[in-house]
């Protein structure tokens, strides 16, 4: 089982490389991730993927980005990262079992949409022209544990 831990400044070059090689992922400045809940997955001694989220209310967060290095895909790393964030959100929830997570995903990213659906997310709305490069709508997805 891969190791999931908090991301650090030392992880940023690897996070930047993963993000740059994942054009369907959001292209944020990696330094900005340090102000949020940044998780990395260590596999074979290297950062194989990352996830970053921000709390929006007790028991509620927004997934800002999730990306896995192409050489480490199909190993469950994305699932492990997302589950780690869900557990963390549950700890901040007042009821400890009522967790709500939102995210936006490119309309054309069929693989990611299917991945999130397999983990219990539902498509709840569309944000037209949400992305700039390239221009595209976003699908808003929501996970609610109750």
Secondary structure, DSSP 8 states (H G I E B T S, - for coil): --EEEE--GGGHHHHHHHHHT-TTS----GGGGGGSEEEEEEETTEEEEEEEEEEEETTEEEEEEEEE-GGGTTSSHHHHHHHHHHHHHHHHSSSSS--EEEEEEETT-HHHHHHHHHTT-EEEEEEEEEETTTTEEEEEEEEE--
